[in-house]
Amino acid sequence: MQEAVDGTVAVHPVVDALEGKRCTFCDEGELVQGVYKGKNAVICESCETPTAQLW
């Protein structure tokens, strides 16, 4: 999800598609919404590798 300028939350279809999936970089993690290098992202909760970053 991304926060819009007016403070509401905007859902991104890429985030929706990836969230909850198994990480392809490690065998332990699940993909969750997070922040990577200051940008909204979908990251692995275990290895913290980003799968997608949103600008």
Distance bins in CASP14 RR format, pairs under 12 A and 6 or more apart:
PFRMAT RR
TARGET T0000
AUTHOR 0000-0000-0000
RMODE 2
METHOD distances of the structure
MODEL  1
1 7 0 0 0 0 0 1 0 0 0 0 0
1 8 0 0 0 0 1 0 0 0 0 0 0
1 9 1 0 1 0 0 0 0 0 0 0 0
1 10 1 0 0 1 0 0 0 0 0 0 0
1 11 1 0 1 0 0 0 0 0 0 0 0
1 12 1 0 0 1 0 0 0 0 0 0 0
1 13 0 0 0 0 0 1 0 0 0 0 0
1 14 0 0 0 0 0 1 0 0 0 0 0
1 15 1 0 0 1 0 0 0 0 0 0 0
1 16 0 0 0 0 1 0 0 0 0 0 0
1 19 0 0 0 0 1 0 0 0 0 0 0
1 32 0 0 0 0 0 1 0 0 0 0 0
1 33 1 0 1 0 0 0 0 0 0 0 0
1 34 0 0 0 0 1 0 0 0 0 0 0
1 35 0 0 0 0 0 1 0 0 0 0 0
1 40 1 0 0 1 0 0 0 0 0 0 0
1 41 0 0 0 0 0 1 0 0 0 0 0
1 42 0 0 0 0 0 1 0 0 0 0 0
1 54 0 0 0 0 1 0 0 0 0 0 0
2 8 0 0 0 0 1 0 0 0 0 0 0
2 9 1 0 0 1 0 0 0 0 0 0 0
2 10 1 0 1 0 0 0 0 0 0 0 0
2 11 0 0 0 0 1 0 0 0 0 0 0
2 12 1 0 1 0 0 0 0 0 0 0 0
2 13 0 0 0 0 0 1 0 0 0 0 0
2 14 0 0 0 0 0 1 0 0 0 0 0
2 15 1 0 0 1 0 0 0 0 0 0 0
2 16 0 0 0 0 0 1 0 0 0 0 0
2 33 0 0 0 0 1 0 0 0 0 0 0
2 34 0 0 0 0 0 1 0 0 0 0 0
2 35 0 0 0 0 0 1 0 0 0 0 0
2 39 0 0 0 0 1 0 0 0 0 0 0
2 40 1 0 1 0 0 0 0 0 0 0 0
2 41 0 0 0 0 0 1 0 0 0 0 0
2 42 0 0 0 0 0 1 0 0 0 0 0
2 52 0 0 0 0 0 1 0 0 0 0 0
2 53 0 0 0 0 0 1 0 0 0 0 0
2 54 1 0 1 0 0 0 0 0 0 0 0
2 55 0 0 0 0 1 0 0 0 0 0 0
3 9 1 0 1 0 0 0 0 0 0 0 0
3 10 1 0 0 1 0 0 0 0 0 0 0
3 11 0 0 0 0 0 1 0 0 0 0 0
3 12 0 0 0 0 0 1 0 0 0 0 0
3 33 0 0 0 0 0 1 0 0 0 0 0
3 35 0 0 0 0 0 1 0 0 0 0 0
3 40 0 0 0 0 1 0 0 0 0 0 0
3 54 0 0 0 0 0 1 0 0 0 0 0
4 10 1 0 1 0 0 0 0 0 0 0 0
4 11 0 0 0 0 0 1 0 0 0 0 0
4 12 0 0 0 0 0 1 0 0 0 0 0
4 40 0 0 0 0 0 1 0 0 0 0 0
9 15 0 0 0 0 0 1 0 0 0 0 0
9 33 0 0 0 0 0 1 0 0 0 0 0
9 40 0 0 0 0 0 1 0 0 0 0 0
10 16 0 0 0 0 0 1 0 0 0 0 0
10 40 0 0 0 0 0 1 0 0 0 0 0
10 54 0 0 0 0 1 0 0 0 0 0 0
11 17 0 0 0 0 0 1 0 0 0 0 0
11 19 0 0 0 0 1 0 0 0 0 0 0
11 33 0 0 0 0 0 1 0 0 0 0 0
11 40 0 0 0 0 0 1 0 0 0 0 0
11 54 0 0 0 0 0 1 0 0 0 0 0
12 18 0 0 0 0 1 0 0 0 0 0 0
12 19 0 0 0 0 1 0 0 0 0 0 0
12 33 0 0 0 0 1 0 0 0 0 0 0
12 39 0 0 0 0 0 1 0 0 0 0 0
12 40 1 0 0 1 0 0 0 0 0 0 0
12 41 0 0 0 0 0 1 0 0 0 0 0
12 42 0 0 0 0 1 0 0 0 0 0 0
12 52 0 0 0 0 1 0 0 0 0 0 0
12 53 0 0 0 0 0 1 0 0 0 0 0
12 54 1 0 1 0 0 0 0 0 0 0 0
12 55 0 0 0 0 0 1 0 0 0 0 0
13 19 0 0 0 0 0 1 0 0 0 0 0
13 42 0 0 0 0 0 1 0 0 0 0 0
13 52 0 0 0 0 0 1 0 0 0 0 0
13 54 0 0 0 0 0 1 0 0 0 0 0
14 21 0 0 0 0 0 1 0 0 0 0 0
14 31 0 0 0 0 0 1 0 0 0 0 0
14 33 0 0 0 0 0 1 0 0 0 0 0
14 40 0 0 0 0 0 1 0 0 0 0 0
14 41 0 0 0 0 0 1 0 0 0 0 0
14 42 1 0 0 1 0 0 0 0 0 0 0
14 50 0 0 0 0 0 1 0 0 0 0 0
14 51 0 0 0 0 1 0 0 0 0 0 0
14 52 1 0 1 0 0 0 0 0 0 0 0
14 53 0 0 0 0 1 0 0 0 0 0 0
14 54 1 0 0 1 0 0 0 0 0 0 0
14 55 0 0 0 0 0 1 0 0 0 0 0
15 21 0 0 0 0 0 1 0 0 0 0 0
15 31 0 0 0 0 1 0 0 0 0 0 0
15 32 0 0 0 0 1 0 0 0 0 0 0
15 33 1 0 0 1 0 0 0 0 0 0 0
15 34 0 0 0 0 1 0 0 0 0 0 0
15 40 1 0 0 1 0 0 0 0 0 0 0
15 41 0 0 0 0 1 0 0 0 0 0 0
15 42 1 0 1 0 0 0 0 0 0 0 0
15 43 0 0 0 0 0 1 0 0 0 0 0
15 50 0 0 0 0 0 1 0 0 0 0 0
15 51 0 0 0 0 1 0 0 0 0 0 0
15 52 1 0 0 1 0 0 0 0 0 0 0
15 53 0 0 0 0 0 1 0 0 0 0 0
15 54 1 0 0 1 0 0 0 0 0 0 0
16 31 0 0 0 0 0 1 0 0 0 0 0
16 33 0 0 0 0 1 0 0 0 0 0 0
16 42 0 0 0 0 1 0 0 0 0 0 0
16 52 0 0 0 0 0 1 0 0 0 0 0
16 54 0 0 0 0 0 1 0 0 0 0 0
17 31 0 0 0 0 1 0 0 0 0 0 0
17 42 0 0 0 0 1 0 0 0 0 0 0
17 51 0 0 0 0 0 1 0 0 0 0 0
17 52 0 0 0 0 1 0 0 0 0 0 0
18 24 0 0 0 0 0 1 0 0 0 0 0
18 30 0 0 0 0 0 1 0 0 0 0 0
18 31 1 0 1 0 0 0 0 0 0 0 0
18 32 0 0 0 0 1 0 0 0 0 0 0
18 33 0 0 0 0 1 0 0 0 0 0 0
18 34 0 0 0 0 0 1 0 0 0 0 0
18 41 0 0 0 0 1 0 0 0 0 0 0
18 42 1 0 1 0 0 0 0 0 0 0 0
18 43 0 0 0 0 1 0 0 0 0 0 0
18 44 0 0 0 0 0 1 0 0 0 0 0
18 50 0 0 0 0 0 1 0 0 0 0 0
18 51 1 0 1 0 0 0 0 0 0 0 0
18 52 1 0 1 0 0 0 0 0 0 0 0
18 53 0 0 0 0 0 1 0 0 0 0 0
18 54 0 0 0 0 0 1 0 0 0 0 0
19 30 0 0 0 0 1 0 0 0 0 0 0
19 31 1 0 1 0 0 0 0 0 0 0 0
19 32 1 0 0 1 0 0 0 0 0 0 0
19 33 1 0 0 1 0 0 0 0 0 0 0
19 34 0 0 0 0 1 0 0 0 0 0 0
19 40 0 0 0 0 0 1 0 0 0 0 0
19 41 0 0 0 0 0 1 0 0 0 0 0
19 42 1 0 0 1 0 0 0 0 0 0 0
19 43 0 0 0 0 0 1 0 0 0 0 0
19 44 0 0 0 0 0 1 0 0 0 0 0
19 45 0 0 0 0 0 1 0 0 0 0 0
19 51 0 0 0 0 1 0 0 0 0 0 0
19 52 0 0 0 0 1 0 0 0 0 0 0
20 29 0 0 0 0 1 0 0 0 0 0 0
20 30 1 0 1 0 0 0 0 0 0 0 0
20 31 1 0 1 0 0 0 0 0 0 0 0
20 32 1 0 0 1 0 0 0 0 0 0 0
20 33 0 0 0 0 1 0 0 0 0 0 0
20 42 0 0 0 0 1 0 0 0 0 0 0
20 43 0 0 0 0 0 1 0 0 0 0 0
20 44 0 0 0 0 0 1 0 0 0 0 0
20 45 0 0 0 0 1 0 0 0 0 0 0
20 51 0 0 0 0 0 1 0 0 0 0 0
21 29 0 0 0 0 1 0 0 0 0 0 0
21 30 1 0 0 1 0 0 0 0 0 0 0
21 31 1 0 1 0 0 0 0 0 0 0 0
21 32 0 0 0 0 1 0 0 0 0 0 0
21 42 0 0 0 0 1 0 0 0 0 0 0
21 43 0 0 0 0 0 1 0 0 0 0 0
21 44 0 0 0 0 1 0 0 0 0 0 0
21 45 0 0 0 0 0 1 0 0 0 0 0
21 51 0 0 0 0 1 0 0 0 0 0 0
21 52 0 0 0 0 0 1 0 0 0 0 0
22 28 0 0 0 0 1 0 0 0 0 0 0
22 29 1 0 0 1 0 0 0 0 0 0 0
22 30 1 0 0 1 0 0 0 0 0 0 0
22 31 1 0 0 1 0 0 0 0 0 0 0
22 32 0 0 0 0 0 1 0 0 0 0 0
22 44 0 0 0 0 1 0 0 0 0 0 0
22 45 0 0 0 0 0 1 0 0 0 0 0
22 46 0 0 0 0 0 1 0 0 0 0 0
22 47 0 0 0 0 0 1 0 0 0 0 0
22 51 0 0 0 0 0 1 0 0 0 0 0
23 29 1 0 1 0 0 0 0 0 0 0 0
23 30 1 0 0 1 0 0 0 0 0 0 0
23 31 1 0 0 1 0 0 0 0 0 0 0
23 32 0 0 0 0 1 0 0 0 0 0 0
23 42 0 0 0 0 1 0 0 0 0 0 0
23 43 0 0 0 0 1 0 0 0 0 0 0
23 44 1 1 0 0 0 0 0 0 0 0 0
23 45 0 0 0 0 1 0 0 0 0 0 0
23 46 1 0 0 1 0 0 0 0 0 0 0
23 47 1 0 0 1 0 0 0 0 0 0 0
23 48 0 0 0 0 1 0 0 0 0 0 0
23 49 1 0 0 1 0 0 0 0 0 0 0
23 50 0 0 0 0 0 1 0 0 0 0 0
23 51 1 0 0 1 0 0 0 0 0 0 0
24 30 0 0 0 0 0 1 0 0 0 0 0
24 31 0 0 0 0 1 0 0 0 0 0 0
24 42 0 0 0 0 0 1 0 0 0 0 0
24 44 0 0 0 0 1 0 0 0 0 0 0
24 47 0 0 0 0 0 1 0 0 0 0 0
24 49 0 0 0 0 1 0 0 0 0 0 0
24 50 0 0 0 0 0 1 0 0 0 0 0
24 51 1 0 0 1 0 0 0 0 0 0 0
24 52 0 0 0 0 0 1 0 0 0 0 0
25 31 0 0 0 0 0 1 0 0 0 0 0
25 43 0 0 0 0 0 1 0 0 0 0 0
25 44 1 0 0 1 0 0 0 0 0 0 0
25 45 0 0 0 0 0 1 0 0 0 0 0
25 46 0 0 0 0 1 0 0 0 0 0 0
25 47 1 0 1 0 0 0 0 0 0 0 0
25 48 0 0 0 0 1 0 0 0 0 0 0
25 49 1 0 1 0 0 0 0 0 0 0 0
25 50 0 0 0 0 1 0 0 0 0 0 0
25 51 0 0 0 0 1 0 0 0 0 0 0
26 43 0 0 0 0 0 1 0 0 0 0 0
26 44 1 0 0 1 0 0 0 0 0 0 0
26 45 0 0 0 0 0 1 0 0 0 0 0
26 46 1 0 1 0 0 0 0 0 0 0 0
26 47 1 0 1 0 0 0 0 0 0 0 0
26 48 0 0 0 0 1 0 0 0 0 0 0
26 49 1 0 0 1 0 0 0 0 0 0 0
26 51 0 0 0 0 0 1 0 0 0 0 0
27 44 0 0 0 0 0 1 0 0 0 0 0
27 46 0 0 0 0 1 0 0 0 0 0 0
27 47 0 0 0 0 1 0 0 0 0 0 0
28 44 0 0 0 0 1 0 0 0 0 0 0
28 45 0 0 0 0 1 0 0 0 0 0 0
28 46 1 0 1 0 0 0 0 0 0 0 0
28 47 1 0 0 1 0 0 0 0 0 0 0
28 48 0 0 0 0 0 1 0 0 0 0 0
28 49 0 0 0 0 0 1 0 0 0 0 0
29 43 0 0 0 0 1 0 0 0 0 0 0
29 44 1 0 1 0 0 0 0 0 0 0 0
29 45 1 0 1 0 0 0 0 0 0 0 0
29 46 1 1 0 0 0 0 0 0 0 0 0
29 47 1 0 0 1 0 0 0 0 0 0 0
29 48 0 0 0 0 1 0 0 0 0 0 0
29 49 0 0 0 0 1 0 0 0 0 0 0
29 51 0 0 0 0 0 1 0 0 0 0 0
30 42 0 0 0 0 0 1 0 0 0 0 0
30 43 0 0 0 0 0 1 0 0 0 0 0
30 44 1 0 0 1 0 0 0 0 0 0 0
30 45 1 0 1 0 0 0 0 0 0 0 0
30 46 1 0 0 1 0 0 0 0 0 0 0
30 47 0 0 0 0 0 1 0 0 0 0 0
30 51 0 0 0 0 0 1 0 0 0 0 0
31 41 0 0 0 0 1 0 0 0 0 0 0
31 42 1 0 1 0 0 0 0 0 0 0 0
31 43 1 0 0 1 0 0 0 0 0 0 0
31 44 1 0 0 1 0 0 0 0 0 0 0
31 45 1 0 0 1 0 0 0 0 0 0 0
31 46 0 0 0 0 1 0 0 0 0 0 0
31 47 0 0 0 0 0 1 0 0 0 0 0
31 48 0 0 0 0 0 1 0 0 0 0 0
31 49 0 0 0 0 1 0 0 0 0 0 0
31 50 0 0 0 0 1 0 0 0 0 0 0
31 51 1 0 1 0 0 0 0 0 0 0 0
31 52 0 0 0 0 1 0 0 0 0 0 0
32 40 0 0 0 0 0 1 0 0 0 0 0
32 41 0 0 0 0 1 0 0 0 0 0 0
32 42 1 0 0 1 0 0 0 0 0 0 0
32 43 1 0 0 1 0 0 0 0 0 0 0
32 44 1 0 0 1 0 0 0 0 0 0 0
32 45 1 0 1 0 0 0 0 0 0 0 0
32 46 0 0 0 0 1 0 0 0 0 0 0
32 47 0 0 0 0 0 1 0 0 0 0 0
32 48 0 0 0 0 0 1 0 0 0 0 0
32 49 0 0 0 0 0 1 0 0 0 0 0
32 50 0 0 0 0 0 1 0 0 0 0 0
32 51 0 0 0 0 0 1 0 0 0 0 0
32 52 0 0 0 0 0 1 0 0 0 0 0
33 39 0 0 0 0 0 1 0 0 0 0 0
33 40 1 0 0 1 0 0 0 0 0 0 0
33 41 1 0 0 1 0 0 0 0 0 0 0
33 42 1 0 0 1 0 0 0 0 0 0 0
33 43 1 0 0 1 0 0 0 0 0 0 0
33 44 0 0 0 0 0 1 0 0 0 0 0
33 45 0 0 0 0 0 1 0 0 0 0 0
33 50 0 0 0 0 0 1 0 0 0 0 0
33 51 0 0 0 0 0 1 0 0 0 0 0
33 52 0 0 0 0 0 1 0 0 0 0 0
33 53 0 0 0 0 0 1 0 0 0 0 0
33 54 0 0 0 0 1 0 0 0 0 0 0
34 40 1 0 0 1 0 0 0 0 0 0 0
34 41 1 0 1 0 0 0 0 0 0 0 0
34 42 1 0 0 1 0 0 0 0 0 0 0
34 43 1 0 1 0 0 0 0 0 0 0 0
34 44 0 0 0 0 0 1 0 0 0 0 0
34 45 0 0 0 0 1 0 0 0 0 0 0
34 48 0 0 0 0 1 0 0 0 0 0 0
34 49 0 0 0 0 0 1 0 0 0 0 0
34 50 0 0 0 0 1 0 0 0 0 0 0
34 51 0 0 0 0 0 1 0 0 0 0 0
34 52 0 0 0 0 0 1 0 0 0 0 0
34 53 0 0 0 0 1 0 0 0 0 0 0
34 54 0 0 0 0 0 1 0 0 0 0 0
35 41 1 0 0 1 0 0 0 0 0 0 0
35 42 0 0 0 0 0 1 0 0 0 0 0
35 43 0 0 0 0 1 0 0 0 0 0 0
35 48 0 0 0 0 0 1 0 0 0 0 0
35 50 0 0 0 0 1 0 0 0 0 0 0
35 53 0 0 0 0 1 0 0 0 0 0 0
35 54 0 0 0 0 0 1 0 0 0 0 0
36 42 0 0 0 0 1 0 0 0 0 0 0
36 43 1 0 1 0 0 0 0 0 0 0 0
36 44 0 0 0 0 0 1 0 0 0 0 0
36 47 0 0 0 0 0 1 0 0 0 0 0
36 48 1 0 0 1 0 0 0 0 0 0 0
36 49 0 0 0 0 1 0 0 0 0 0 0
36 50 1 0 1 0 0 0 0 0 0 0 0
36 51 0 0 0 0 1 0 0 0 0 0 0
36 52 0 0 0 0 1 0 0 0 0 0 0
36 53 1 0 1 0 0 0 0 0 0 0 0
36 54 0 0 0 0 1 0 0 0 0 0 0
36 55 0 0 0 0 0 1 0 0 0 0 0
37 43 0 0 0 0 0 1 0 0 0 0 0
37 48 0 0 0 0 0 1 0 0 0 0 0
37 50 0 0 0 0 1 0 0 0 0 0 0
37 53 1 0 0 1 0 0 0 0 0 0 0
37 54 0 0 0 0 0 1 0 0 0 0 0
37 55 0 0 0 0 0 1 0 0 0 0 0
38 50 0 0 0 0 0 1 0 0 0 0 0
38 53 0 0 0 0 1 0 0 0 0 0 0
38 54 0 0 0 0 0 1 0 0 0 0 0
38 55 0 0 0 0 0 1 0 0 0 0 0
39 50 0 0 0 0 1 0 0 0 0 0 0
39 52 0 0 0 0 1 0 0 0 0 0 0
39 53 1 0 1 0 0 0 0 0 0 0 0
39 54 1 0 0 1 0 0 0 0 0 0 0
39 55 1 0 0 1 0 0 0 0 0 0 0
40 50 0 0 0 0 0 1 0 0 0 0 0
40 52 0 0 0 0 1 0 0 0 0 0 0
40 53 1 0 0 1 0 0 0 0 0 0 0
40 54 1 0 1 0 0 0 0 0 0 0 0
40 55 0 0 0 0 1 0 0 0 0 0 0
41 48 0 0 0 0 1 0 0 0 0 0 0
41 49 0 0 0 0 1 0 0 0 0 0 0
41 50 1 0 1 0 0 0 0 0 0 0 0
41 51 1 0 0 1 0 0 0 0 0 0 0
41 52 1 0 0 1 0 0 0 0 0 0 0
41 53 1 0 1 0 0 0 0 0 0 0 0
41 54 1 0 0 1 0 0 0 0 0 0 0
41 55 0 0 0 0 0 1 0 0 0 0 0
42 48 0 0 0 0 0 1 0 0 0 0 0
42 49 0 0 0 0 0 1 0 0 0 0 0
42 50 1 0 0 1 0 0 0 0 0 0 0
42 51 1 0 1 0 0 0 0 0 0 0 0
42 52 1 0 1 0 0 0 0 0 0 0 0
42 53 0 0 0 0 1 0 0 0 0 0 0
42 54 0 0 0 0 1 0 0 0 0 0 0
43 49 1 0 0 1 0 0 0 0 0 0 0
43 50 1 0 1 0 0 0 0 0 0 0 0
43 51 1 0 0 1 0 0 0 0 0 0 0
43 52 0 0 0 0 1 0 0 0 0 0 0
43 53 0 0 0 0 1 0 0 0 0 0 0
43 54 0 0 0 0 0 1 0 0 0 0 0
44 50 0 0 0 0 1 0 0 0 0 0 0
44 51 1 0 0 1 0 0 0 0 0 0 0
44 52 0 0 0 0 0 1 0 0 0 0 0
45 51 0 0 0 0 0 1 0 0 0 0 0
END
